Amino acid sequence: MSDQLVSGRASHSGPAADATGVVCDMLSIITVTYNSRHEIGACIESLPLELFGRPVEIIVVDNASSDGTLEFIREHYPRVIAISAGANRGFSASNNIGFHQSRGEFLLFLNPDTQSNRPSLEHCLRRLQNEAGLGIISPKLVLANGEMDLACRRSVPTVWDGFTRGTGLYRMFPRVKWCAGYNLTYLPEDDTYPVGAVNGAFMMMRRRLLTQIGGFDERFFMYGDDLDICLRCGKEGYKVVYDGRYSVIHLKGRSSSKVHKVMSKALFTGTKQFYLKHFNPKNSLLIRLKYEVLFWIWHTVAALTATLTGSKTARPQ
Protein backbone atom coordinates (compact mmCIF):
# COMPACT_ATOMS: atom_id res chain seq x y z
CA MET A 1 0.00 0.00 0.00
CA SER A 2 2.80 2.37 -0.85
CA ASP A 3 0.41 4.81 -2.53
CA GLN A 4 -1.56 5.33 0.69
CA LEU A 5 -0.74 7.98 3.27
CA VAL A 6 -1.70 6.95 6.78
CA SER A 7 -1.92 9.09 9.90
CA GLY A 8 -3.02 8.14 13.40
CA ARG A 9 -0.71 5.14 13.91
CA ALA A 10 1.57 2.81 12.01
CA SER A 11 0.21 0.72 9.16
CA HIS A 12 -0.17 -3.02 9.59
CA SER A 13 -1.70 -5.76 7.48
CA GLY A 14 -3.79 -7.59 10.03
CA PRO A 15 -5.41 -7.42 13.46
CA ALA A 16 -2.93 -6.43 16.17
CA ALA A 17 -2.94 -8.79 19.14
CA ASP A 18 -1.46 -8.79 22.61
CA ALA A 19 0.82 -11.48 24.04
CA THR A 20 -2.11 -13.85 24.54
CA GLY A 21 -3.20 -13.52 20.92
CA VAL A 22 -6.34 -11.53 21.78
CA VAL A 23 -7.28 -8.84 19.27
CA CYS A 24 -6.77 -5.42 20.88
CA ASP A 25 -9.85 -3.52 19.74
CA MET A 26 -13.48 -4.52 20.18
CA LEU A 27 -14.69 -2.74 17.04
CA SER A 28 -13.08 -1.15 14.02
CA ILE A 29 -15.30 1.44 12.34
CA ILE A 30 -14.36 2.00 8.71
CA THR A 31 -15.70 5.01 6.82
CA VAL A 32 -15.03 5.94 3.20
CA THR A 33 -15.19 9.65 2.39
CA TYR A 34 -15.39 11.68 -0.79
CA ASN A 35 -15.86 15.43 -0.33
CA SER A 36 -17.40 14.75 3.08
CA ARG A 37 -15.91 17.60 5.12
CA HIS A 38 -19.27 19.02 6.18
CA GLU A 39 -20.68 15.73 7.50
CA ILE A 40 -17.74 13.65 8.76
CA GLY A 41 -17.29 15.64 11.99
CA ALA A 42 -20.74 14.83 13.33
CA CYS A 43 -20.25 11.21 12.34
CA ILE A 44 -16.96 10.88 14.24
CA GLU A 45 -18.25 12.75 17.30
CA SER A 46 -21.18 10.35 17.58
CA LEU A 47 -18.85 7.37 18.02
CA PRO A 48 -17.76 6.17 21.48
CA LEU A 49 -14.12 5.76 22.49
CA GLU A 50 -14.79 2.30 23.88
CA LEU A 51 -17.45 -0.39 24.00
CA PHE A 52 -17.70 -3.02 26.76
CA GLY A 53 -14.41 -1.74 28.18
CA ARG A 54 -12.42 -2.31 24.97
CA PRO A 55 -11.19 0.37 22.54
CA VAL A 56 -13.05 1.42 19.43
CA GLU A 57 -10.87 2.06 16.41
CA ILE A 58 -11.99 4.62 13.81
CA ILE A 59 -10.52 4.48 10.31
CA VAL A 60 -11.35 6.94 7.55
CA VAL A 61 -10.26 6.20 3.98
CA ASP A 62 -10.50 9.27 1.77
CA ASN A 63 -11.00 8.94 -1.99
CA ALA A 64 -9.07 12.02 -3.10
CA SER A 65 -11.53 14.61 -1.80
CA SER A 66 -11.08 18.13 -3.15
CA ASP A 67 -12.80 19.87 -0.20
CA GLY A 68 -10.11 19.25 2.43
CA THR A 69 -11.86 16.29 4.11
CA LEU A 70 -8.63 14.48 4.96
CA GLU A 71 -6.88 17.60 6.26
CA PHE A 72 -9.94 18.44 8.37
CA ILE A 73 -9.93 15.02 10.01
CA ARG A 74 -6.21 15.08 10.72
CA GLU A 75 -6.44 18.54 12.29
CA HIS A 76 -9.54 18.06 14.41
CA TYR A 77 -9.64 14.31 15.16
CA PRO A 78 -6.08 13.06 15.78
CA ARG A 79 -7.29 9.78 17.25
CA VAL A 80 -8.81 8.82 13.91
CA ILE A 81 -6.63 6.79 11.55
CA ALA A 82 -6.87 8.88 8.39
CA ILE A 83 -5.79 7.24 5.14
CA SER A 84 -5.48 8.74 1.69
CA ALA A 85 -6.44 6.26 -1.02
CA GLY A 86 -4.42 8.36 -3.47
CA ALA A 87 -7.28 8.51 -5.96
CA ASN A 88 -11.01 7.92 -6.10
CA ARG A 89 -10.79 4.14 -5.94
CA GLY A 90 -14.46 3.57 -5.23
CA PHE A 91 -16.37 2.32 -2.22
CA SER A 92 -15.37 -1.36 -2.27
CA ALA A 93 -11.64 -0.85 -2.83
CA SER A 94 -11.42 1.78 -0.10
CA ASN A 95 -13.38 -0.39 2.33
CA ASN A 96 -10.79 -3.09 1.71
CA ILE A 97 -8.00 -0.60 2.44
CA GLY A 98 -9.63 0.21 5.76
CA PHE A 99 -10.22 -3.46 6.51
CA HIS A 100 -6.56 -4.37 5.99
CA GLN A 101 -5.47 -1.50 8.23
CA SER A 102 -7.91 -2.42 11.01
CA ARG A 103 -7.41 -4.59 14.08
CA GLY A 104 -10.89 -4.99 15.55
CA GLU A 105 -12.57 -8.29 16.36
CA PHE A 106 -15.72 -6.82 14.81
CA LEU A 107 -16.06 -4.46 11.86
CA LEU A 108 -18.54 -1.69 11.11
CA PHE A 109 -18.67 -0.19 7.63
CA LEU A 110 -20.31 3.18 8.18
CA ASN A 111 -21.20 6.07 5.89
CA PRO A 112 -19.89 9.54 6.76
CA ASP A 113 -23.45 10.94 6.65
CA THR A 114 -24.54 8.85 9.65
CA GLN A 115 -24.79 9.73 13.34
CA SER A 116 -24.56 6.74 15.66
CA ASN A 117 -25.19 6.15 19.36
CA ARG A 118 -23.81 3.85 22.03
CA PRO A 119 -26.98 1.79 22.71
CA SER A 120 -27.37 0.83 19.04
CA LEU A 121 -23.70 -0.08 18.63
CA GLU A 122 -23.68 -2.10 21.86
CA HIS A 123 -26.86 -3.93 20.92
CA CYS A 124 -25.57 -4.93 17.49
CA LEU A 125 -22.24 -6.03 18.95
CA ARG A 126 -23.93 -8.05 21.67
CA ARG A 127 -26.04 -9.90 19.12
CA LEU A 128 -22.98 -10.72 17.01
CA GLN A 129 -21.20 -11.99 20.12
CA ASN A 130 -24.11 -14.16 21.25
CA GLU A 131 -25.61 -15.48 18.00
CA ALA A 132 -23.29 -17.81 16.11
CA GLY A 133 -25.41 -17.86 12.96
CA LEU A 134 -25.60 -14.09 12.65
CA GLY A 135 -23.34 -12.71 9.92
CA ILE A 136 -24.28 -9.08 9.26
CA ILE A 137 -26.55 -6.78 11.25
CA SER A 138 -28.00 -3.29 10.86
CA PRO A 139 -30.33 -1.24 13.05
CA LYS A 140 -33.08 0.91 11.60
CA LEU A 141 -31.67 3.90 9.73
CA VAL A 142 -33.69 7.07 10.26
CA LEU A 143 -33.65 10.07 7.92
CA ALA A 144 -33.35 13.68 9.02
CA ASN A 145 -37.15 14.08 8.79
CA GLY A 146 -37.69 11.18 11.18
CA GLU A 147 -38.84 8.72 8.54
CA MET A 148 -37.28 5.32 8.07
CA ASP A 149 -34.61 4.99 5.39
CA LEU A 150 -36.26 2.18 3.45
CA ALA A 151 -32.93 0.92 2.10
CA CYS A 152 -31.78 -0.35 5.50
CA ARG A 153 -33.71 -3.60 4.96
CA ARG A 154 -34.12 -5.17 1.55
CA SER A 155 -34.72 -8.37 -0.26
CA VAL A 156 -32.35 -9.55 -2.95
CA PRO A 157 -34.67 -7.97 -5.54
CA THR A 158 -36.28 -9.96 -8.30
CA VAL A 159 -37.17 -8.51 -11.70
CA TRP A 160 -40.72 -8.00 -10.43
CA ASP A 161 -39.42 -6.16 -7.36
CA GLY A 162 -37.51 -3.87 -9.68
CA PHE A 163 -40.63 -3.22 -11.73
CA THR A 164 -42.74 -2.33 -8.68
CA ARG A 165 -39.95 -0.07 -7.48
CA GLY A 166 -39.47 1.65 -10.82
CA THR A 167 -43.17 2.22 -11.46
CA GLY A 168 -43.99 3.35 -7.93
CA LEU A 169 -46.38 0.47 -7.22
CA TYR A 170 -44.60 -0.08 -3.92
CA ARG A 171 -45.73 3.40 -2.81
CA MET A 172 -49.34 2.70 -3.66
CA PHE A 173 -49.39 -0.68 -1.89
CA PRO A 174 -46.64 -0.54 0.77
CA ARG A 175 -48.30 -3.20 2.97
CA VAL A 176 -48.94 -5.69 0.18
CA LYS A 177 -46.16 -8.28 0.04
CA TRP A 178 -46.66 -8.79 -3.69
CA CYS A 179 -45.83 -5.12 -4.38
CA ALA A 180 -43.45 -4.35 -1.51
CA GLY A 181 -40.77 -6.99 -1.84
CA TYR A 182 -37.97 -4.55 -2.66
CA ASN A 183 -37.85 -2.70 0.67
CA LEU A 184 -39.99 -5.15 2.68
CA THR A 185 -42.41 -2.41 3.77
CA TYR A 186 -45.04 -5.03 4.57
CA LEU A 187 -42.93 -6.02 7.60
CA PRO A 188 -42.95 -4.07 10.90
CA GLU A 189 -40.31 -1.34 11.22
CA ASP A 190 -39.66 -1.85 14.93
CA ASP A 191 -39.05 -5.59 14.96
CA THR A 192 -36.08 -7.78 14.06
CA TYR A 193 -35.82 -10.50 11.40
CA PRO A 194 -33.54 -11.90 8.68
CA VAL A 195 -33.53 -10.00 5.38
CA GLY A 196 -31.86 -10.39 2.02
CA ALA A 197 -29.60 -7.38 2.44
CA VAL A 198 -28.96 -4.26 4.49
CA ASN A 199 -27.57 -0.92 3.37
CA GLY A 200 -23.85 -0.27 3.02
CA ALA A 201 -24.36 2.86 5.14
CA PHE A 202 -24.26 0.58 8.22
CA MET A 203 -23.02 -3.01 8.04
CA MET A 204 -21.62 -4.62 11.18
CA MET A 205 -20.02 -8.05 11.01
CA ARG A 206 -17.36 -10.30 12.47
CA ARG A 207 -13.85 -9.82 11.16
CA ARG A 208 -13.49 -13.51 10.46
CA LEU A 209 -16.57 -13.50 8.23
CA LEU A 210 -15.16 -10.81 5.95
CA THR A 211 -11.86 -12.68 5.87
CA GLN A 212 -13.71 -15.89 5.03
CA ILE A 213 -15.54 -14.40 2.05
CA GLY A 214 -12.48 -12.52 0.80
CA GLY A 215 -13.38 -8.91 1.49
CA PHE A 216 -15.27 -6.54 -0.79
CA ASP A 217 -15.39 -7.25 -4.51
CA GLU A 218 -13.55 -4.24 -5.92
CA ARG A 219 -15.31 -4.51 -9.26
CA PHE A 220 -18.24 -2.73 -7.57
CA PHE A 221 -17.29 0.95 -7.63
CA MET A 222 -20.27 2.66 -5.98
CA TYR A 223 -23.41 0.52 -5.87
CA GLY A 224 -24.12 -3.21 -5.63
CA ASP A 225 -21.32 -3.88 -3.14
CA ASP A 226 -23.67 -4.20 -0.16
CA LEU A 227 -25.98 -6.60 -2.02
CA ASP A 228 -22.92 -8.61 -3.03
CA ILE A 229 -21.50 -8.82 0.50
CA CYS A 230 -24.87 -9.80 1.98
CA LEU A 231 -25.54 -12.48 -0.62
CA ARG A 232 -22.07 -13.96 -0.19
CA CYS A 233 -22.62 -13.96 3.58
CA GLY A 234 -25.84 -15.92 3.07
CA LYS A 235 -24.12 -18.42 0.81
CA GLU A 236 -21.71 -19.15 3.66
CA GLY A 237 -24.67 -20.05 5.88
CA TYR A 238 -24.92 -16.83 7.90
CA LYS A 239 -27.98 -14.65 8.42
CA VAL A 240 -28.26 -11.01 7.44
CA VAL A 241 -30.44 -9.35 10.10
CA TYR A 242 -32.33 -6.09 10.41
CA ASP A 243 -33.05 -4.94 13.98
CA GLY A 244 -35.52 -2.06 14.07
CA ARG A 245 -35.61 -1.89 17.86
CA TYR A 246 -32.55 0.38 17.71
CA SER A 247 -31.79 3.17 15.28
CA VAL A 248 -29.04 5.33 13.77
CA ILE A 249 -29.48 8.61 11.89
CA HIS A 250 -28.71 8.59 8.17
CA LEU A 251 -28.59 12.07 6.64
CA LYS A 252 -29.13 10.70 3.18
CA GLY A 253 -28.03 13.19 0.52
CA ARG A 254 -30.14 14.75 -2.17
CA SER A 255 -28.87 16.42 -5.31
CA SER A 256 -29.70 18.44 -8.37
CA SER A 257 -31.32 16.76 -11.36
CA LYS A 258 -27.95 16.69 -13.16
CA VAL A 259 -26.29 14.71 -10.37
CA HIS A 260 -29.42 12.60 -10.03
CA LYS A 261 -28.93 11.31 -13.57
CA VAL A 262 -25.31 10.38 -12.89
CA MET A 263 -26.14 8.64 -9.60
CA SER A 264 -29.13 6.86 -11.12
CA LYS A 265 -26.97 5.48 -13.92
CA ALA A 266 -24.36 4.34 -11.38
CA LEU A 267 -27.07 2.57 -9.38
CA PHE A 268 -28.39 0.60 -12.31
CA THR A 269 -24.88 -0.22 -13.52
CA GLY A 270 -23.93 -1.59 -10.10
CA THR A 271 -27.14 -3.56 -9.67
CA LYS A 272 -26.88 -5.05 -13.15
CA GLN A 273 -23.28 -5.98 -12.39
CA PHE A 274 -24.48 -7.77 -9.24
CA TYR A 275 -27.03 -9.79 -11.21
CA LEU A 276 -24.58 -10.75 -13.92
CA LYS A 277 -22.09 -11.91 -11.29
CA HIS A 278 -24.46 -14.03 -9.21
CA PHE A 279 -27.14 -15.12 -11.67
CA ASN A 280 -25.03 -15.57 -14.80
CA PRO A 281 -21.88 -17.24 -13.45
CA LYS A 282 -21.15 -18.98 -16.77
CA ASN A 283 -21.41 -15.68 -18.65
CA SER A 284 -24.16 -16.89 -20.96
CA LEU A 285 -24.72 -14.42 -23.79
CA LEU A 286 -28.48 -15.10 -23.72
CA ILE A 287 -28.77 -14.44 -19.99
CA ARG A 288 -26.61 -11.34 -20.30
CA LEU A 289 -28.86 -10.04 -23.08
CA LYS A 290 -31.91 -10.73 -20.91
CA TYR A 291 -30.54 -8.64 -18.06
CA GLU A 292 -29.36 -5.88 -20.39
CA VAL A 293 -32.90 -5.53 -21.73
CA LEU A 294 -34.58 -5.83 -18.33
CA PHE A 295 -32.33 -3.24 -16.72
CA TRP A 296 -32.78 -0.87 -19.65
CA ILE A 297 -36.55 -1.15 -19.16
CA TRP A 298 -36.24 -0.74 -15.38
CA HIS A 299 -33.98 2.31 -15.73
CA THR A 300 -36.21 3.92 -18.37
CA VAL A 301 -39.39 3.41 -16.34
CA ALA A 302 -37.70 4.69 -13.17
CA ALA A 303 -36.37 7.78 -14.97
CA LEU A 304 -39.79 8.51 -16.45
CA THR A 305 -41.47 8.08 -13.07
CA ALA A 306 -38.91 10.40 -11.44
CA THR A 307 -39.52 13.03 -14.13
CA LEU A 308 -43.30 12.85 -13.76
CA THR A 309 -43.19 13.02 -9.97
CA GLY A 310 -40.41 15.59 -9.75
CA SER A 311 -38.23 13.28 -7.66
CA LYS A 312 -34.53 14.20 -7.67
CA THR A 313 -33.29 11.76 -5.07
CA ALA A 314 -29.82 10.71 -6.14
CA ARG A 315 -29.75 7.66 -3.91
CA PRO A 316 -31.28 4.45 -5.21
CA GLN A 317 -33.59 3.39 -2.40
N, C-alpha and C positions, 0 to 999 in steps of 0.2 A: 504494500500500500504506500509506495514511495510518493505518489502524487497527492496524498492526503496530508493535510496539516492538522495536527491534533493539539488541543490545549486542555488543561484540566488535570491530566496525569499522563504517565507514560503509556504508549501503545502496547497492547499484547494481543495474542491471537486466540485466547481462550479464557475460560472462567478462572480467575485467580482463586487460589485456595490457601488455607492456613496449613499448619504442620500436620493436622489430622486429616487433611484432604477435604474439609468442608468448604463449600463455596462461600466467599466472604459476604456478598450482598444478598439480601432477600429478593429484591426486585430491581431489574434494570429497565428503565423507561427510555424508549428510543423514539425520537421525534425527527421527522424529516421536514426541513424548511425550504421554502423558496419565496423570497420577498415577503417574509413573515414578521418583520420587525414590530409592527403595530399590534400583533396578537400573541407573540411568543412569551412576552413578559408575564401576562396574566396566567398563561398556561403553566409556566415554571413555578410561579408563586403559589399556585394551587396544589402543588405536590409536596408531600411530607418528606422530612429528612430521614425518617426511619419508619418501619412498620414491624410490629411484633418484636421490637427491640433490636432489629437488624437494619443495617444501612440501606437506603434507597439510592440507587445510582441513576443519574440523569444524563443521557447522551443525546446531543443534537447534531445531526448531519445536515449540513447546508449545501444545497444544490446551486452554488454560484449565484447567490442573490445579489441584486444590484442596489438594494436599498439599505445596506449596512447591517443586515440581520446578524451575521456572524460577529462583527465587531461589537454590536450592541450586547450580545450575550456574553462575550468575553469581558467586557467592561463592567457590566452590572451583575453578572451571575458567575463568579469565578469557580464556584463548586461544580458547575455544569461542565461536562466533557464536550467541548465544541470542536467539531471536525469539519473541515472543508473537503467536499467531494471533488473539488477541482474543476468541475463542470456540472451541468444539469444532467445527471446520470439517471434520473427517473426515480420513482418511488421504491420499486423493488430493489434495485441495485444499492440505493442508499440505505434502505433498511438492512440489507446484508452487511454493509460496512459497519453500521451501528451494532449489529448482532455480533460480529467478529471482534469488536472492541469491548464488548460487555462482559460482565462477570457474575451476573445475577443467576440465582437458581430458577427464577421465574422472569418472564419477559412481558413487557407491555409495549405494544406499538401504538403510539398515540399521536393524533393530529395536533398541530400547533394552535388550532382554533378551538381547542377544548379547554374546559376548566373542571378539574377533578375535585375530589374530596376524600378524606380519610375513610369514612365508613364504607363507601363504595369500593375503594381499593382493597380494604381489609376483607370485605365480604367476598370479593372475587378470589382473592388469594386463599382465603380459608377454604372455599369450595374446591379449588385446585389441589390444595393440600390433602383434603379429606376424601375426594371422589376420584378413584383410580381411573375410571372410564371417561373422565371429563378432559377434553383436549383443549378447547378454546372457549372463552367466556367473555361476554360483554353485558354491562348493565344497560338500562334504557338510556338513550341519548335524547336530551331535551334541547329544543331550539331556543333562541333568545326570546321568542314570543310565548314560551311555555308549552308549546305543542311538542309532541313526540316526533323525533326524526325517524321517519318510517324506515329508513335504510338500515337501522341498527338491528333489524331481524328480517331475514329474507329466506325464501326458498332458493334452491338452485333452479332458476326460472326455466320453464318450458317455453316452446314457441307460443302457446296459447297465453301464458302469463305475460309474455312480451307484447302480444296483441292487446290484451286488456289494459296493460300499462300505457301503451302508445296511444290508444284511442280514448283513454280516460274512463273506461268502463269501471275500473276499480274505484273511482271516485263516486260514481253513481250507486254502486253496490258494495260498499266497503265491508259489510258484514256477511256477504255471500261468498262462501269458500270458492265457488266456481269462478268468481270474478276477482277474487282478492288473494290469489296465490302468490303474487310477486312479493308483496310486503306483509303478508300474513295478517292483514287487518281484521280478519274474522276471529283472531285469537285475542285474549285479554292482554292489555298493556302491562298490568301490574302483577303478572304472574311469571313463572319461570318454566321453561320447556326447551327441548332440543329443537334446533332450526337447521335449515340448510347452510346458512352463512350469516355472519355478522359483518358490520362495516369496518373497513380498515382504519377508521378514525379511532377505534378502541378495540384492540384484540389482545387479550391476555392469555398466556399459555406457558407451559413448562418449557424450560430450555431444552431438555432432552427430546421433546417432541419436534421442535424445529430442527434440531440436529438430525433426528431420525428421518425427516422428510426432505432434508437437503436444503433448507433455507428457502428464500423467496426465488421464484423463477424470474430472472432478470429480463426475460423477453417481454414481460408486462411493464410498460413504461409508466402509465398513470392509472389506468382502470383495469379491472379483471383480476388483479393480484390477490384481493381478499377472497373472492370466489374461489380462486385456484388454491389458496392455502387451506381454506375451509373444506373443500372437496377432498384434497389430499389427506387432510386430517381424518375425515370420515372413512376414507379407504384404508387407513391404518387401524380402524376399529375404535376410534375415539369420537365422542360426542362434541358437537358444537352447540353451545347453550346460550340462550338469552335469559337474563334475569332482570325483569322489570320492577323488582321490589326495591332496587337501588338505582340511582341515576347520576349522570354526568352531563354537564352543559356542552353543547356542540354549537358554536357560533358559525353555522354553515354559511359560506359565502354566496353572495349573489353578484351578478355582473351585468354589463351592458349586453345588448343583443349581439354585438360583434363577437365578444368573448364567448357568449352562449353558444354560438355556432361552432367555434373551435372546440369548446369543451364537450359539446354534444357529439361531435365527430369522434373525439378521443374516446368517449364512453362506448360508442358503438364499435369502434375498432377494437378496444380492449375486450369487450364482451364477446365479439365474434371470434377473436383470438382464443378466448377461453373455450368456446364451443368446439373450435377446430382441434384444439389440443386434446380435449377429453372425450369428445364424441365422434372424432374422426382420426383415431390413432394410426390407422394405416394410410392416411392421406389419400383417401379415395377421391378422385376427381368429381364423381357424381355427387358425393356427400358435400364436398366443398362447394360445388355449384349450388346445391340446395341451400346451404347456409348463406352464401353470398346473396342469393335472391331474397331469402327470408329477412335477412338483416337490412337489405336495401328497402324492403317494404316497411319494416318496423321503423327504420330511421325516417323514411318519408312521411309515414303517418304521424309519428311523434312530432316532427318538425311542423307539419301542417296544423296539428292540434295546438302546439305552442303558439303558432302565429295567430290562430283564431281566438285563443284565450288570452293572448297577451303575456304569456308566461315567459320570463327570461331567466329562469333558474339555470345556472350553469352546471350544477351538480346533477347526477343522473337520477337519484332516487327522491 
